[in-house]
Amino acid sequence: MKVLSFLRALPVHSVDVIRRTPPLVFATTVLSIGGLIGFTSASKILVDGFPATNTITVTGSSTERIESDIAKWEINVIARGVSQVDSYKKHKLSIDKTLAFLKRCGVSNNEYQSVALLPASTLKEKYHNRRTGEIISSEWVTKQLIEIESNDVVNIDQTYRKMSELLGKGIIVRPKRPEFTYTQLAAKRVEMLAKATKDAHTRAKAIVYQTGSGLGSVKKVDTGVFQITVPNSTKVSSWGSYDTSTINKDITAVMGVTFEIDGLN
């Protein structure tokens, strides 16, 4: 309809020119005009309908070094013998020597730490010929786990590094690496989130200031995952991370904050 109105509005001599124009050229011309009108209309709708934003979203972060305040450690003591009784007797001697070693290192039951012995287990292990399946030999093995929990994290770490001394005395021990954790993490998280939010506010204010506008109230906040890593680590996880291998750790909190912009033209 717009094309017909356009044609009716043309001068008389223009209509004569159109009459003398070959049909194919005329049709192409009409389609081009229609397309131009349609494009102009669509462009106007697109521009008029595009909403102007009046918010800004900024990510703030906060990193702090913390020191673990508790250590959990497991030591597996193993003894082997030709019989069940022989295995247990050797195991009893190994356990006594291991506990004596720990005590000399300052690891014993007191108000700051606990040393617990789990029940021992004994089983007969058989060794087979890989080709024929025939039993070559057998022995009895006794195992017992020592569980340690201590607030003296530094001493636990130092004792762990000395465990090879027991191997030199014929004692078979398999110590796991101590796990160092921080018990005040819940309170620390609140503090870290507050610092991350403040950092986001500082960043947003600096950006908005350059536009000549002002920073308004908070419209939305998104709490990111916490990353607890070894010091100066760049390793992160989308699910968050919690390193337990070191006494000292870096804790990083991330907060995405959306602010309203005041005075936006």
C-alpha positions in Angstrom: 0.0 0.0 0.0 2.9 2.4 0.7 4.3 1.7 -2.7 1.0 2.5 -4.4 0.7 5.8 -2.4 4.3 6.6 -3.5 3.4 6.1 -7.2 0.2 8.1 -7.0 2.2 11.0 -5.5 4.6 11.2 -8.5 4.2 14.0 -11.2 2.4 13.2 -14.5 5.6 13.2 -16.6 7.1 10.6 -14.1 4.2 8.3 -14.7 4.8 8.5 -18.5 8.4 7.5 -17.9 7.3 4.5 -15.9 4.9 3.5 -18.7 7.8 3.4 -21.1 10.0 1.4 -18.7 10.3 -2.3 -19.5 8.3 -4.5 -17.1 11.3 -6.3 -15.6 13.1 -3.0 -14.8 10.0 -1.5 -13.4 9.4 -4.5 -11.2 12.9 -4.4 -9.9 12.6 -0.7 -9.2 9.4 -1.2 -7.3 10.9 -4.0 -5.2 13.9 -1.8 -4.4 11.7 1.0 -3.3 9.6 -1.3 -1.2 12.7 -2.8 0.3 14.1 0.6 1.2 10.8 1.6 2.8 10.7 -1.6 4.7 14.3 -1.4 5.8 13.7 2.2 7.0 10.7 1.2 9.0 12.4 -1.8 10.5 15.4 0.3 11.4 13.2 2.9 13.1 11.4 0.2 15.1 14.8 -1.4 16.1 16.3 1.9 17.3 13.1 3.2 19.0 12.6 -0.1 20.8 16.2 -0.5 22.1 16.1 0.2 25.9 18.9 2.3 27.4 20.6 0.6 30.3 21.0 2.4 33.7 23.0 -0.1 35.6 26.6 -1.4 35.7 27.8 -4.8 36.9 31.3 -5.1 38.3 33.2 -8.0 39.8 35.1 -7.3 43.0 37.6 -9.7 44.7 39.5 -10.0 47.9 42.5 -12.2 48.7 44.0 -12.8 52.2 46.7 -15.2 53.5 45.5 -17.4 56.3 47.2 -20.0 58.6 45.7 -23.4 59.3 44.8 -24.0 62.9 44.2 -27.8 62.9 45.9 -30.8 61.4 44.5 -34.3 60.8 47.0 -37.1 60.1 46.7 -40.8 59.6 49.6 -43.3 60.0 49.2 -47.0 58.9 51.6 -49.4 60.8 52.2 -52.8 59.1 53.9 -56.0 60.3 54.4 -59.3 58.5 55.0 -62.8 60.0 55.0 -66.4 59.1 52.0 -67.0 61.3 49.2 -64.9 62.7 50.7 -64.9 66.1 54.1 -64.0 64.7 52.7 -61.2 62.7 50.8 -59.8 65.7 53.8 -59.9 68.0 55.9 -58.0 65.5 53.1 -55.5 65.0 52.8 -54.9 68.8 56.5 -54.0 68.8 56.1 -51.8 65.8 53.2 -49.9 67.3 55.0 -49.3 70.6 58.0 -48.0 68.8 55.9 -45.7 66.6 54.0 -44.3 69.5 57.3 -43.7 71.4 58.7 -41.9 68.3 55.6 -39.7 68.1 55.8 -38.9 71.8 59.5 -37.9 71.5 58.4 -35.5 68.7 55.7 -34.0 71.0 52.8 -35.8 69.4 50.7 -37.4 72.3 47.4 -37.1 73.9 46.9 -33.7 75.7 44.4 -30.9 75.6 45.7 -29.7 72.3 45.8 -32.9 70.4 44.6 -36.5 70.3 46.3 -39.8 69.3 43.8 -42.7 68.7 44.5 -46.3 67.7 41.9 -48.0 65.5 41.3 -51.7 65.8 44.0 -53.9 64.3 43.3 -56.3 61.5 45.2 -59.5 60.5 44.9 -61.4 57.2 46.8 -64.0 55.3 48.2 -62.9 52.0 49.0 -65.5 49.3 51.3 -65.0 46.4 50.7 -66.9 43.2 52.7 -67.7 40.1 51.4 -65.4 37.4 51.7 -68.1 34.7 50.4 -71.2 36.5 48.4 -69.7 39.4 50.2 -71.9 41.9 50.7 -70.6 45.4 54.4 -69.7 45.8 54.3 -68.4 49.3 52.1 -66.9 52.0 52.4 -64.6 55.0 50.3 -63.0 57.7 49.9 -59.2 57.7 48.7 -57.1 60.6 47.7 -53.5 60.1 46.6 -50.8 62.4 45.7 -47.1 61.8 46.8 -44.3 64.1 44.6 -41.2 63.8 46.0 -37.9 65.0 44.3 -34.5 65.4 46.3 -31.6 66.6 46.3 -27.8 66.9 50.1 -27.8 66.7 50.1 -27.8 62.9 53.8 -26.8 62.6 55.0 -29.7 64.8 52.8 -32.2 62.9 54.3 -31.0 59.6 57.8 -31.4 61.0 57.1 -34.9 62.5 55.7 -36.1 59.2 59.0 -35.2 57.5 60.9 -37.3 60.0 58.9 -40.5 59.6 61.6 -42.1 57.5 63.6 -42.6 60.7 61.2 -45.5 61.6 61.9 -47.2 58.3 65.6 -47.4 59.3 64.6 -49.3 62.4 62.7 -52.0 60.5 59.3 -50.6 61.2 56.9 -50.5 58.2 54.9 -47.3 58.3 52.8 -45.7 55.7 52.0 -42.1 56.8 49.4 -40.1 54.8 50.1 -36.5 54.1 48.7 -34.4 57.0 45.6 -32.3 56.1 45.7 -28.7 57.3 42.4 -26.8 57.7 41.1 -23.6 59.1 38.3 -23.8 61.6 37.3 -20.1 61.5 36.4 -20.2 57.8 32.7 -19.4 58.3 33.5 -16.0 59.9 36.3 -15.4 57.5 34.0 -15.8 54.5 31.7 -13.1 55.8 34.7 -10.7 56.2 36.1 -11.6 52.8 32.7 -11.0 51.0 32.4 -7.6 52.6 35.9 -6.7 51.3 35.0 -8.0 47.8 31.9 -6.0 47.7 33.8 -2.9 48.7 36.3 -3.6 45.9 33.5 -3.9 43.4 32.1 -0.5 44.6 35.5 1.1 44.2 35.8 -0.3 40.6 32.3 0.7 39.6 32.7 4.2 41.0 35.9 4.7 39.0 34.3 3.6 35.8 31.1 5.6 36.2 33.0 8.7 37.2 34.6 8.8 33.7 31.1 9.1 32.1 30.1 12.1 34.3 27.4 10.1 36.1 27.1 9.0 39.7 26.9 5.6 41.3 23.5 4.7 42.8 22.2 1.9 45.0 23.0 -1.8 44.8 20.5 -3.6 42.6 21.8 -7.2 42.6 24.6 -9.2 44.1 26.1 -12.6 43.0 28.4 -14.5 45.3 31.1 -16.4 43.6 32.8 -19.5 44.8 35.7 -19.4 47.3 39.2 -20.4 46.2 41.4 -21.7 49.0 44.8 -22.5 47.4 48.5 -22.8 48.2 50.1 -19.4 48.5 50.5 -17.4 45.2 48.7 -20.1 43.2 46.9 -19.2 40.0 44.9 -22.4 40.0 41.1 -21.9 40.3 38.0 -24.1 40.0 34.5 -23.3 38.8 33.3 -25.3 41.8 35.7 -23.7 44.3 38.8 -25.3 45.7 40.1 -26.1 49.2 43.7 -27.0 49.5 44.7 -29.0 52.6 48.4 -29.7 51.8 49.9 -26.6 53.2 49.7 -24.8 56.5 49.5 -21.3 54.9 46.9 -20.7 52.3 45.4 -17.9 50.2 41.7 -17.4 50.4 40.0 -15.5 47.6 36.4 -14.3 47.6 34.6 -13.0 44.4 31.5 -10.9 44.4 29.6 -9.6 41.3 27.6 -6.5 42.2 25.1 -4.6 40.0 24.8 -0.8 40.8 22.3 1.7 39.5 23.7 4.7 37.6 22.5 8.1 38.6 22.4 11.0 36.1 22.6 8.7 33.0 21.5 10.7 29.9 
